[in-house]
Amino acid sequence: MQTAKVIFGSNNLPFSLLIKLFTLSSWCHCAIIDGDYVIDTTLLSGVRRITLDEWKSHYIKHEVVEFPISDLENSLAWARDQIGKKYDMLGILSLALHKKYEDVDKWFCSELVAQYLGIKYKVWRLSPQFLKQLSNVLKGWIT
């Protein structure tokens, strides 16, 4: 079994504080690690690829975790194909309102990461905090 690296981040910017409040989380963002880069999505940029160092400079707290993944190369290729797609503002509202609002061609961060990891649960319901907790559950299962 291969492993995929995901980075979780937190800062105290207004939108980040709202995400942490509505998701009852200490994490406001997550991203896919792609070598020395990350693939993530933000409200202003949509899905993008930036250096890991640049990403870390935006988050005062961050942590890298590993998840089991069946085909790392195909998953990374899929994630790279998402670059340029827009941010899923309706999808992020589904976390707060507990209703399914999503656009299949747009992504918010944990939705993008969950799809990348192959998580089959309702990805529009998963927050960064949920994914981080899932990584804690999986510790010991990853070899």
N, CA, C and O atoms as a GROMACS GRO file, in nm:
protein
  572
    1MET      N    1   0.085  -0.119   0.000
    1MET     CA    2   0.000   0.000   0.000
    1MET      C    3   0.089   0.124   0.000
    1MET      O    4   0.184   0.134   0.078
    2GLN      N    5   0.058   0.217  -0.087
    2GLN     CA    6   0.131   0.343  -0.094
    2GLN      C    7   0.071   0.443   0.004
    2GLN      O    8  -0.039   0.423   0.056
    3THR      N    9   0.144   0.552   0.029
    3THR     CA   10   0.090   0.658   0.115
    3THR      C   11   0.094   0.791   0.041
    3THR      O   12   0.183   0.819  -0.039
    4ALA      N   13  -0.006   0.871   0.071
    4ALA     CA   14  -0.016   1.006   0.017
    4ALA      C   15   0.002   1.103   0.132
    4ALA      O   16  -0.048   1.082   0.242
    5LYS      N   17   0.075   1.211   0.106
    5LYS     CA   18   0.096   1.312   0.208
    5LYS      C   19  -0.004   1.426   0.189
    5LYS      O   20  -0.024   1.477   0.079
    6VAL      N   21  -0.065   1.464   0.302
    6VAL     CA   22  -0.160   1.575   0.306
    6VAL      C   23  -0.112   1.668   0.415
    6VAL      O   24  -0.068   1.624   0.521
    7ILE      N   25  -0.121   1.798   0.390
    7ILE     CA   26  -0.082   1.896   0.491
    7ILE      C   27  -0.207   1.971   0.538
    7ILE      O   28  -0.292   2.011   0.458
    8PHE      N   29  -0.215   1.988   0.669
    8PHE     CA   30  -0.325   2.062   0.732
    8PHE      C   31  -0.269   2.193   0.784
    8PHE      O   32  -0.157   2.197   0.835
    9GLY      N   33  -0.347   2.300   0.772
    9GLY     CA   34  -0.300   2.430   0.816
    9GLY      C   35  -0.406   2.508   0.891
    9GLY      O   36  -0.525   2.483   0.878
   10SER      N   37  -0.356   2.604   0.970
   10SER     CA   38  -0.446   2.690   1.046
   10SER      C   39  -0.384   2.829   1.055
   10SER      O   40  -0.263   2.843   1.072
   11ASN      N   41  -0.467   2.931   1.044
   11ASN     CA   42  -0.427   3.069   1.069
   11ASN      C   43  -0.546   3.143   1.129
   11ASN      O   44  -0.651   3.082   1.153
   12ASN      N   45  -0.532   3.269   1.152
   12ASN     CA   46  -0.639   3.345   1.217
   12ASN      C   47  -0.699   3.453   1.128
   12ASN      O   48  -0.745   3.556   1.178
   13LEU      N   49  -0.697   3.431   0.998
   13LEU     CA   50  -0.763   3.524   0.906
   13LEU      C   51  -0.915   3.508   0.919
   13LEU      O   52  -0.962   3.401   0.959
   14PRO      N   53  -0.991   3.612   0.886
   14PRO     CA   54  -1.137   3.607   0.908
   14PRO      C   55  -1.208   3.486   0.845
   14PRO      O   56  -1.286   3.420   0.913
   15PHE      N   57  -1.182   3.456   0.718
   15PHE     CA   58  -1.249   3.342   0.654
   15PHE      C   59  -1.207   3.211   0.721
   15PHE      O   60  -1.289   3.120   0.737
   16SER      N   61  -1.081   3.202   0.759
   16SER     CA   62  -1.031   3.082   0.828
   16SER      C   63  -1.099   3.065   0.963
   16SER      O   64  -1.135   2.954   1.001
   17LEU      N   65  -1.115   3.175   1.035
   17LEU     CA   66  -1.183   3.168   1.164
   17LEU      C   67  -1.327   3.121   1.148
   17LEU      O   68  -1.378   3.045   1.230
   18LEU      N   69  -1.394   3.167   1.042
   18LEU     CA   70  -1.532   3.122   1.015
   18LEU      C   71  -1.536   2.972   0.987
   18LEU      O   72  -1.623   2.901   1.037
   19ILE      N   73  -1.443   2.924   0.909
   19ILE     CA   74  -1.438   2.780   0.879
   19ILE      C   75  -1.419   2.701   1.007
   19ILE      O   76  -1.487   2.602   1.030
   20LYS      N   77  -1.326   2.746   1.091
   20LYS     CA   78  -1.300   2.674   1.217
   20LYS      C   79  -1.422   2.680   1.308
   20LYS      O   80  -1.452   2.582   1.377
   21LEU      N   81  -1.493   2.791   1.308
   21LEU     CA   82  -1.612   2.805   1.391
   21LEU      C   83  -1.723   2.711   1.344
   21LEU      O   84  -1.781   2.638   1.424
   22PHE      N   85  -1.752   2.711   1.214
   22PHE     CA   86  -1.862   2.631   1.162
   22PHE      C   87  -1.831   2.482   1.158
   22PHE      O   88  -1.923   2.399   1.158
   23THR      N   89  -1.703   2.446   1.154
   23THR     CA   90  -1.668   2.304   1.151
   23THR      C   91  -1.617   2.254   1.287
   23THR      O   92  -1.576   2.138   1.300
   24LEU      N   93  -1.621   2.342   1.387
   24LEU     CA   94  -1.574   2.308   1.522
   24LEU      C   95  -1.434   2.246   1.514
   24LEU      O   96  -1.410   2.137   1.564
   25SER      N   97  -1.345   2.318   1.450
   25SER     CA   98  -1.215   2.263   1.413
   25SER      C   99  -1.101   2.352   1.458
   25SER      O  100  -1.117   2.473   1.478
   26SER      N  101  -0.985   2.292   1.472
   26SER     CA  102  -0.864   2.370   1.491
   26SER      C  103  -0.790   2.387   1.358
   26SER      O  104  -0.691   2.459   1.349
   27TRP      N  105  -0.840   2.319   1.253
   27TRP     CA  106  -0.781   2.328   1.119
   27TRP      C  107  -0.877   2.400   1.026
   27TRP      O  108  -0.998   2.376   1.028
   28CYS      N  109  -0.823   2.489   0.943
   28CYS     CA  110  -0.909   2.560   0.848
   28CYS      C  111  -0.880   2.524   0.704
   28CYS      O  112  -0.957   2.560   0.614
   29HIS      N  113  -0.770   2.451   0.679
   29HIS     CA  114  -0.733   2.425   0.541
   29HIS      C  115  -0.653   2.296   0.532
   29HIS      O  116  -0.589   2.254   0.628
   30CYS      N  117  -0.658   2.234   0.415
   30CYS     CA  118  -0.574   2.117   0.389
   30CYS      C  119  -0.536   2.118   0.241
   30CYS      O  120  -0.603   2.180   0.158
   31ALA      N  121  -0.428   2.047   0.210
   31ALA     CA  122  -0.376   2.046   0.073
   31ALA      C  123  -0.305   1.915   0.045
   31ALA      O  124  -0.263   1.844   0.137
   32ILE      N  125  -0.293   1.885  -0.081
   32ILE     CA  126  -0.225   1.765  -0.130
   32ILE      C  127  -0.079   1.800  -0.150
   32ILE      O  128  -0.047   1.898  -0.217
   33ILE      N  129   0.010   1.720  -0.094
   33ILE     CA  130   0.153   1.742  -0.117
   33ILE      C  131   0.194   1.669  -0.244
   33ILE      O  132   0.171   1.549  -0.258
   34ASP      N  133   0.256   1.743  -0.334
   34ASP     CA  134   0.301   1.693  -0.463
   34ASP      C  135   0.449   1.728  -0.476
   34ASP      O  136   0.485   1.826  -0.541
   35GLY      N  137   0.535   1.647  -0.414
   35GLY     CA  138   0.678   1.677  -0.412
   35GLY      C  139   0.707   1.800  -0.329
   35GLY      O  140   0.674   1.805  -0.210
   36ASP      N  141   0.769   1.901  -0.390
   36ASP     CA  142   0.798   2.028  -0.322
   36ASP      C  143   0.685   2.129  -0.340
   36ASP      O  144   0.702   2.247  -0.311
   37TYR      N  145   0.572   2.083  -0.388
   37TYR     CA  146   0.455   2.168  -0.414
   37TYR      C  147   0.334   2.116  -0.338
   37TYR      O  148   0.334   2.005  -0.285
   38VAL      N  149   0.231   2.198  -0.334
   38VAL     CA  150   0.102   2.153  -0.286
   38VAL      C  151  -0.002   2.188  -0.391
   38VAL      O  152   0.012   2.283  -0.467
   39ILE      N  153  -0.108   2.108  -0.392
   39ILE     CA  154  -0.226   2.138  -0.473
   39ILE      C  155  -0.337   2.163  -0.373
   39ILE      O  156  -0.368   2.077  -0.290
   40ASP      N  157  -0.396   2.281  -0.381
   40ASP     CA  158  -0.506   2.316  -0.291
   40ASP      C  159  -0.605   2.402  -0.366
   40ASP      O  160  -0.592   2.425  -0.486
   41THR      N  161  -0.704   2.448  -0.294
   41THR     CA  162  -0.801   2.539  -0.355
   41THR      C  163  -0.837   2.645  -0.253
   41THR      O  164  -0.857   2.616  -0.135
   42THR      N  165  -0.845   2.769  -0.300
   42THR     CA  166  -0.882   2.880  -0.214
   42THR      C  167  -0.992   2.962  -0.280
   42THR      O  168  -1.013   2.955  -0.401
   43LEU      N  169  -1.060   3.038  -0.198
   43LEU     CA  170  -1.170   3.121  -0.246
   43LEU      C  171  -1.126   3.213  -0.360
   43LEU      O  172  -1.198   3.227  -0.459
   44LEU      N  173  -1.011   3.274  -0.347
   44LEU     CA  174  -0.966   3.371  -0.447
   44LEU      C  175  -0.899   3.310  -0.569
   44LEU      O  176  -0.906   3.366  -0.678
   45SER      N  177  -0.833   3.195  -0.552
   45SER     CA  178  -0.756   3.140  -0.664
   45SER      C  179  -0.817   3.016  -0.727
   45SER      O  180  -0.780   2.980  -0.839
   46GLY      N  181  -0.908   2.949  -0.658
   46GLY     CA  182  -0.953   2.819  -0.707
   46GLY      C  183  -0.843   2.716  -0.688
   46GLY      O  184  -0.755   2.735  -0.604
   47VAL      N  185  -0.848   2.609  -0.763
   47VAL     CA  186  -0.748   2.503  -0.748
   47VAL      C  187  -0.617   2.552  -0.810
   47VAL      O  188  -0.613   2.600  -0.924
   48ARG      N  189  -0.510   2.538  -0.733
   48ARG     CA  190  -0.380   2.589  -0.776
   48ARG      C  191  -0.270   2.494  -0.730
   48ARG      O  192  -0.293   2.403  -0.650
   49ARG      N  193  -0.150   2.518  -0.782
   49ARG     CA  194  -0.030   2.445  -0.740
   49ARG      C  195   0.074   2.550  -0.704
   49ARG      O  196   0.114   2.630  -0.789
   50ILE      N  197   0.117   2.551  -0.576
   50ILE     CA  198   0.218   2.645  -0.529
   50ILE      C  199   0.325   2.569  -0.453
   50ILE      O  200   0.306   2.452  -0.419
   51THR      N  201   0.436   2.635  -0.424
   51THR     CA  202   0.542   2.566  -0.351
   51THR      C  203   0.495   2.539  -0.208
   51THR      O  204   0.414   2.612  -0.151
   52LEU      N  205   0.549   2.432  -0.154
   52LEU     CA  206   0.518   2.394  -0.016
   52LEU      C  207   0.561   2.506   0.079
   52LEU      O  208   0.490   2.536   0.175
   53ASP      N  209   0.677   2.566   0.054
   53ASP     CA  210   0.724   2.675   0.141
   53ASP      C  211   0.630   2.795   0.136
   53ASP      O  212   0.602   2.855   0.240
   54GLU      N  213   0.581   2.830   0.018
   54GLU     CA  214   0.486   2.941   0.008
   54GLU      C  215   0.358   2.908   0.084
   54GLU      O  216   0.304   2.993   0.154
   55TRP      N  217   0.309   2.786   0.070
   55TRP     CA  218   0.187   2.744   0.139
   55TRP      C  219   0.206   2.755   0.289
   55TRP      O  220   0.120   2.809   0.359
   56LYS      N  221   0.318   2.705   0.340
   56LYS     CA  222   0.346   2.709   0.484
   56LYS      C  223   0.351   2.852   0.536
   56LYS      O  224   0.317   2.877   0.652
   57SER      N  225   0.394   2.946   0.453
   57SER     CA  226   0.404   3.086   0.497
   57SER      C  227   0.267   3.148   0.526
   57SER      O  228   0.259   3.251   0.593
   58HIS      N  229   0.160   3.087   0.477
   58HIS     CA  230   0.024   3.138   0.500
   58HIS      C  231  -0.041   3.077   0.624
   58HIS      O  232  -0.146   3.125   0.667
   59TYR      N  233   0.019   2.974   0.682
   59TYR     CA  234  -0.044   2.903   0.793
   59TYR      C  235   0.053   2.895   0.911
   59TYR      O  236   0.158   2.831   0.903
   60ILE      N  237   0.017   2.961   1.021
   60ILE     CA  238   0.106   2.967   1.138
   60ILE      C  239   0.123   2.829   1.201
   60ILE      O  240   0.224   2.802   1.265
   61LYS      N  241   0.026   2.745   1.184
   61LYS     CA  242   0.031   2.608   1.235
   61LYS      C  243   0.005   2.515   1.117
   61LYS      O  244  -0.087   2.538   1.039
   62HIS      N  245   0.087   2.411   1.104
   62HIS     CA  246   0.064   2.313   0.997
   62HIS      C  247   0.120   2.178   1.040
   62HIS      O  248   0.210   2.169   1.124
   63GLU      N  249   0.064   2.074   0.980
   63GLU     CA  250   0.107   1.937   1.012
   63GLU      C  251   0.088   1.850   0.888
   63GLU      O  252  -0.015   1.856   0.822
   64VAL      N  253   0.189   1.770   0.858
   64VAL     CA  254   0.184   1.676   0.746
   64VAL      C  255   0.145   1.538   0.800
   64VAL      O  256   0.201   1.492   0.899
   65VAL      N  257   0.050   1.474   0.734
   65VAL     CA  258   0.010   1.339   0.771
   65VAL      C  259   0.006   1.251   0.646
   65VAL      O  260  -0.006   1.301   0.534
   66GLU      N  261   0.017   1.122   0.667
   66GLU     CA  262   0.012   1.026   0.556
   66GLU      C  263  -0.117   0.947   0.561
   66GLU      O  264  -0.165   0.911   0.668
   67PHE      N  265  -0.171   0.920   0.444
   67PHE     CA  266  -0.292   0.839   0.427
   67PHE      C  267  -0.260   0.724   0.333
   67PHE      O  268  -0.180   0.740   0.241
   68PRO      N  269  -0.321   0.607   0.355
   68PRO     CA  270  -0.305   0.498   0.257
   68PRO      C  271  -0.376   0.536   0.128
   68PRO      O  272  -0.482   0.598   0.130
   69ILE      N  273  -0.316   0.497   0.019
   69ILE     CA  274  -0.375   0.527  -0.112
   69ILE      C  275  -0.340   0.413  -0.207
   69ILE      O  276  -0.229   0.360  -0.203
   70SER      N  277  -0.434   0.375  -0.290
   70SER     CA  278  -0.411   0.257  -0.374
   70SER      C  279  -0.322   0.287  -0.495
   70SER      O  280  -0.244   0.200  -0.535
   71ASP      N  281  -0.332   0.405  -0.554
   71ASP     CA  282  -0.254   0.436  -0.674
   71ASP      C  283  -0.212   0.583  -0.668
   71ASP      O  284  -0.283   0.670  -0.718
   72LEU      N  285  -0.098   0.608  -0.608
   72LEU     CA  286  -0.052   0.745  -0.586
   72LEU      C  287  -0.035   0.822  -0.716
   72LEU      O  288  -0.078   0.937  -0.726
   73GLU      N  289   0.027   0.763  -0.815
   73GLU     CA  290   0.053   0.835  -0.941
   73GLU      C  291  -0.076   0.876  -1.011
   73GLU      O  292  -0.087   0.989  -1.058
   74ASN      N  293  -0.174   0.785  -1.020
   74ASN     CA  294  -0.302   0.821  -1.084
   74ASN      C  295  -0.376   0.926  -1.003
   74ASN      O  296  -0.440   1.014  -1.060
   75SER      N  297  -0.368   0.917  -0.871
   75SER     CA  298  -0.435   1.015  -0.787
   75SER      C  299  -0.372   1.152  -0.802
   75SER      O  300  -0.442   1.253  -0.809
   76LEU      N  301  -0.238   1.157  -0.808
   76LEU     CA  302  -0.170   1.284  -0.831
   76LEU      C  303  -0.203   1.340  -0.970
   76LEU      O  304  -0.222   1.461  -0.985
   77ALA      N  305  -0.209   1.254  -1.069
   77ALA     CA  306  -0.246   1.299  -1.204
   77ALA      C  307  -0.386   1.358  -1.203
   77ALA      O  308  -0.411   1.461  -1.266
   78TRP      N  309  -0.479   1.293  -1.131
   78TRP     CA  310  -0.615   1.347  -1.120
   78TRP      C  311  -0.612   1.484  -1.053
   78TRP      O  312  -0.677   1.578  -1.100
   79ALA      N  313  -0.538   1.497  -0.943
   79ALA     CA  314  -0.531   1.624  -0.871
   79ALA      C  315  -0.473   1.734  -0.961
   79ALA      O  316  -0.524   1.846  -0.961
   80ARG      N  317  -0.370   1.703  -1.035
   80ARG     CA  318  -0.310   1.802  -1.127
   80ARG      C  319  -0.410   1.845  -1.233
   80ARG      O  320  -0.409   1.961  -1.276
   81ASP      N  321  -0.497   1.753  -1.276
   81ASP     CA  322  -0.600   1.787  -1.376
   81ASP      C  323  -0.705   1.884  -1.321
   81ASP      O  324  -0.778   1.946  -1.398
   82GLN      N  325  -0.714   1.897  -1.189
   82GLN     CA  326  -0.812   1.986  -1.129
   82GLN      C  327  -0.762   2.131  -1.123
   82GLN      O  328  -0.841   2.223  -1.100
   83ILE      N  329  -0.632   2.151  -1.145
   83ILE     CA  330  -0.574   2.286  -1.138
   83ILE      C  331  -0.646   2.377  -1.238
   83ILE      O  332  -0.664   2.342  -1.355
   84GLY      N  333  -0.686   2.493  -1.188
   84GLY     CA  334  -0.758   2.589  -1.271
   84GLY      C  335  -0.908   2.589  -1.247
   84GLY      O  336  -0.978   2.682  -1.287
   85LYS      N  337  -0.959   2.483  -1.182
   85LYS     CA  338  -1.102   2.481  -1.152
   85LYS      C  339  -1.132   2.578  -1.038
   85LYS      O  340  -1.044   2.613  -0.959
   86LYS      N  341  -1.255   2.620  -1.030
   86LYS     CA  342  -1.296   2.721  -0.934
   86LYS      C  343  -1.322   2.663  -0.795
   86LYS      O  344  -1.336   2.542  -0.777
   87TYR      N  345  -1.327   2.754  -0.698
   87TYR     CA  346  -1.358   2.720  -0.559
   87TYR      C  347  -1.508   2.690  -0.548
   87TYR      O  348  -1.589   2.758  -0.611
   88ASP      N  349  -1.544   2.591  -0.468
   88ASP     CA  350  -1.684   2.550  -0.452
   88ASP      C  351  -1.746   2.621  -0.332
   88ASP      O  352  -1.753   2.565  -0.222
   89MET      N  353  -1.791   2.745  -0.354
   89MET     CA  354  -1.849   2.823  -0.245
   89MET      C  355  -1.979   2.760  -0.194
   89MET      O  356  -2.003   2.758  -0.073
   90LEU      N  357  -2.063   2.708  -0.283
   90LEU     CA  358  -2.186   2.641  -0.238
   90LEU      C  359  -2.152   2.515  -0.159
   90LEU      O  360  -2.220   2.482  -0.062
   91GLY      N  361  -2.048   2.445  -0.202
   91GLY     CA  362  -2.008   2.324  -0.132
   91GLY      C  363  -1.964   2.353   0.010
   91GLY      O  364  -1.997   2.278   0.102
   92ILE      N  365  -1.890   2.461   0.029
   92ILE     CA  366  -1.845   2.494   0.164
   92ILE      C  367  -1.963   2.531   0.252
   92ILE      O  368  -1.961   2.507   0.372
   93LEU      N  369  -2.067   2.588   0.193
   93LEU     CA  370  -2.188   2.619   0.269
   93LEU      C  371  -2.257   2.492   0.318
   93LEU      O  372  -2.324   2.493   0.421
   94SER      N  373  -2.242   2.383   0.244
   94SER     CA  374  -2.304   2.257   0.285
   94SER      C  375  -2.250   2.208   0.419
   94SER      O  376  -2.320   2.141   0.494
   95LEU      N  377  -2.123   2.242   0.449
   95LEU     CA  378  -2.067   2.205   0.578
   95LEU      C  379  -2.141   2.277   0.692
   95LEU      O  380  -2.170   2.219   0.796
   96ALA      N  381  -2.169   2.406   0.669
   96ALA     CA  382  -2.233   2.486   0.773
   96ALA      C  383  -2.383   2.460   0.782
   96ALA      O  384  -2.440   2.460   0.891
   97LEU      N  385  -2.447   2.437   0.668
   97LEU     CA  386  -2.593   2.426   0.664
   97LEU      C  387  -2.643   2.281   0.667
   97LEU      O  388  -2.763   2.258   0.677
   98HIS      N  389  -2.552   2.186   0.659
   98HIS     CA  390  -2.587   2.043   0.663
   98HIS      C  391  -2.684   2.005   0.551
   98HIS      O  392  -2.774   1.923   0.570
   99LYS      N  393  -2.664   2.064   0.436
   99LYS     CA  394  -2.742   2.030   0.316
   99LYS      C  395  -2.644   2.010   0.202
   99LYS      O  396  -2.533   2.064   0.203
  100LYS      N  397  -2.684   1.931   0.104
  100LYS     CA  398  -2.595   1.904  -0.008
  100LYS      C  399  -2.607   2.013  -0.113
  100LYS      O  400  -2.706   2.022  -0.186
  101TYR      N  401  -2.505   2.094  -0.119
  101TYR     CA  402  -2.489   2.192  -0.225
  101TYR      C  403  -2.350   2.167  -0.280
  101TYR      O  404  -2.251   2.182  -0.209
  102GLU      N  405  -2.342   2.130  -0.404
  102GLU     CA  406  -2.210   2.110  -0.460
  102GLU      C  407  -2.214   2.127  -0.611
  102GLU      O  408  -2.317   2.108  -0.676
  103ASP      N  409  -2.101   2.162  -0.664
  103ASP     CA  410  -2.081   2.173  -0.807
  103ASP      C  411  -1.969   2.076  -0.841
  103ASP      O  412  -1.858   2.090  -0.788
  104VAL      N  413  -1.994   1.980  -0.926
  104VAL     CA  414  -1.897   1.875  -0.953
  104VAL      C  415  -1.771   1.926  -1.024
  104VAL      O  416  -1.672   1.854  -1.032
  105ASP      N  417  -1.774   2.049  -1.074
  105ASP     CA  418  -1.656   2.106  -1.140
  105ASP      C  419  -1.587   2.211  -1.055
  105ASP      O  420  -1.500   2.283  -1.104
  106LYS      N  421  -1.624   2.220  -0.927
  106LYS     CA  422  -1.562   2.314  -0.834
  106LYS      C  423  -1.527   2.239  -0.706
  106LYS      O  424  -1.586   2.135  -0.676
  107TRP      N  425  -1.429   2.293  -0.631
  107TRP     CA  426  -1.380   2.223  -0.513
  107TRP      C  427  -1.355   2.318  -0.397
  107TRP      O  428  -1.311   2.430  -0.418
  108PHE      N  429  -1.384   2.271  -0.273
  108PHE     CA  430  -1.327   2.334  -0.155
  108PHE      C  431  -1.220   2.238  -0.104
  108PHE      O  432  -1.215   2.123  -0.148
  109CYS      N  433  -1.136   2.283  -0.013
  109CYS     CA  434  -1.010   2.209   0.015
  109CYS      C  435  -1.030   2.065   0.059
  109CYS      O  436  -0.970   1.975   0.000
  110SER      N  437  -1.112   2.040   0.160
  110SER     CA  438  -1.124   1.903   0.210
  110SER      C  439  -1.200   1.814   0.113
  110SER      O  440  -1.179   1.692   0.111
  111GLU      N  441  -1.286   1.872   0.033
  111GLU     CA  442  -1.356   1.797  -0.071
  111GLU      C  443  -1.255   1.749  -0.176
  111GLU      O  444  -1.261   1.634  -0.218
  112LEU      N  445  -1.165   1.836  -0.217
  112LEU     CA  446  -1.061   1.802  -0.313
  112LEU      C  447  -0.969   1.693  -0.258
  112LEU      O  448  -0.939   1.596  -0.327
  113VAL      N  449  -0.924   1.710  -0.133
  113VAL     CA  450  -0.834   1.612  -0.071
  113VAL      C  451  -0.904   1.477  -0.055
  113VAL      O  452  -0.844   1.374  -0.084
  114ALA      N  453  -1.028   1.476  -0.009
  114ALA     CA  454  -1.101   1.350   0.010
  114ALA      C  455  -1.117   1.275  -0.123
  114ALA      O  456  -1.099   1.154  -0.128
  115GLN      N  457  -1.149   1.347  -0.228
  115GLN     CA  458  -1.164   1.284  -0.360
  115GLN      C  459  -1.029   1.228  -0.405
  115GLN      O  460  -1.023   1.117  -0.458
  116TYR      N  461  -0.922   1.303  -0.385
  116TYR     CA  462  -0.787   1.259  -0.418
  116TYR      C  463  -0.750   1.130  -0.346
  116TYR      O  464  -0.690   1.040  -0.404
  117LEU      N  465  -0.787   1.121  -0.219
  117LEU     CA  466  -0.755   1.004  -0.138
  117LEU      C  467  -0.844   0.883  -0.171
  117LEU      O  468  -0.815   0.772  -0.127
  118GLY      N  469  -0.950   0.905  -0.248
  118GLY     CA  470  -1.040   0.796  -0.283
  118GLY      C  471  -1.144   0.767  -0.177
  118GLY      O  472  -1.200   0.658  -0.173
  119ILE      N  473  -1.170   0.864  -0.091
  119ILE     CA  474  -1.271   0.846   0.013
  119ILE      C  475  -1.408   0.847  -0.053
  119ILE      O  476  -1.443   0.942  -0.123
  120LYS      N  477  -1.484   0.743  -0.030
  120LYS     CA  478  -1.613   0.727  -0.098
  120LYS      C  479  -1.730   0.787  -0.022
  120LYS      O  480  -1.841   0.795  -0.076
  121TYR      N  481  -1.709   0.829   0.103
  121TYR     CA  482  -1.814   0.894   0.179
  121TYR      C  483  -1.850   1.025   0.111
  121TYR      O  484  -1.777   1.070   0.023
  122LYS      N  485  -1.958   1.086   0.148
  122LYS     CA  486  -2.005   1.211   0.089
  122LYS      C  487  -1.898   1.319   0.108
  122LYS      O  488  -1.893   1.384   0.213
  123VAL      N  489  -1.813   1.336   0.007
  123VAL     CA  490  -1.699   1.425   0.022
  123VAL      C  491  -1.742   1.570   0.050
  123VAL      O  492  -1.664   1.647   0.106
  124TRP      N  493  -1.860   1.607   0.012
  124TRP     CA  494  -1.909   1.743   0.037
  124TRP      C  495  -1.942   1.764   0.184
  124TRP      O  496  -1.975   1.876   0.224
  125ARG      N  497  -1.933   1.660   0.265
  125ARG     CA  498  -1.961   1.669   0.409
  125ARG      C  499  -1.834   1.669   0.493
  125ARG      O  500  -1.842   1.681   0.615
  126LEU      N  501  -1.719   1.656   0.432
  126LEU     CA  502  -1.596   1.637   0.507
  126LEU      C  503  -1.519   1.768   0.524
  126LEU      O  504  -1.489   1.838   0.427
  127SER      N  505  -1.489   1.800   0.647
  127SER     CA  506  -1.411   1.920   0.679
  127SER      C  507  -1.264   1.883   0.695
  127SER      O  508  -1.231   1.764   0.704
  128PRO      N  509  -1.174   1.983   0.697
  128PRO     CA  510  -1.034   1.952   0.727
  128PRO      C  511  -1.021   1.878   0.861
  128PRO      O  512  -0.940   1.786   0.873
  129GLN      N  513  -1.098   1.917   0.960
  129GLN     CA  514  -1.093   1.853   1.091
  129GLN      C  515  -1.129   1.705   1.082
  129GLN      O  516  -1.063   1.620   1.142
  130PHE      N  517  -1.234   1.673   1.006
  130PHE     CA  518  -1.274   1.533   0.990
  130PHE      C  519  -1.162   1.452   0.928
  130PHE      O  520  -1.131   1.342   0.974
  131LEU      N  521  -1.100   1.507   0.822
  131LEU     CA  522  -0.990   1.434   0.757
  131LEU      C  523  -0.872   1.416   0.852
  131LEU      O  524  -0.808   1.311   0.853
  132LYS      N  525  -0.842   1.518   0.932
  132LYS     CA  526  -0.733   1.507   1.029
  132LYS      C  527  -0.764   1.399   1.132
  132LYS      O  528  -0.676   1.320   1.168
  133GLN      N  529  -0.888   1.396   1.180
  133GLN     CA  530  -0.926   1.291   1.276
  133GLN      C  531  -0.918   1.153   1.211
  133GLN      O  532  -0.877   1.057   1.275
  134LEU      N  533  -0.956   1.144   1.085
  134LEU     CA  534  -0.946   1.017   1.013
  134LEU      C  535  -0.800   0.971   1.007
  134LEU      O  536  -0.772   0.852   1.021
  135SER      N  537  -0.708   1.065   0.988
  135SER     CA  538  -0.566   1.027   0.984
  135SER      C  539  -0.523   0.970   1.119
  135SER      O  540  -0.442   0.878   1.124
  136ASN      N  541  -0.576   1.024   1.227
  136ASN     CA  542  -0.543   0.972   1.361
  136ASN      C  543  -0.595   0.829   1.378
  136ASN      O  544  -0.528   0.745   1.438
  137VAL      N  545  -0.714   0.802   1.325
  137VAL     CA  546  -0.772   0.668   1.334
  137VAL      C  547  -0.688   0.569   1.254
  137VAL      O  548  -0.671   0.454   1.294
  138LEU      N  549  -0.635   0.613   1.141
  138LEU     CA  550  -0.560   0.524   1.052
  138LEU      C  551  -0.417   0.499   1.097
  138LEU      O  552  -0.352   0.408   1.045
  139LYS      N  553  -0.367   0.577   1.193
  139LYS     CA  554  -0.231   0.554   1.241
  139LYS      C  555  -0.220   0.409   1.289
  139LYS      O  556  -0.309   0.358   1.358
  140GLY      N  557  -0.112   0.346   1.253
  140GLY     CA  558  -0.095   0.207   1.289
  140GLY      C  559  -0.142   0.112   1.179
  140GLY      O  560  -0.099  -0.003   1.174
  141TRP      N  561  -0.229   0.160   1.092
  141TRP     CA  562  -0.276   0.081   0.980
  141TRP      C  563  -0.189   0.103   0.857
  141TRP      O  564  -0.187   0.022   0.764
  142ILE      N  565  -0.117   0.216   0.858
  142ILE     CA  566  -0.033   0.249   0.744
  142ILE      C  567   0.106   0.191   0.769
  142ILE      O  568   0.166   0.217   0.873
  143THR      N  569   0.155   0.113   0.674
  143THR     CA  570   0.288   0.052   0.690
  143THR      C  571   0.389   0.120   0.603
  143THR      O  572   0.507   0.082   0.603
   0.00000   0.00000   0.00000
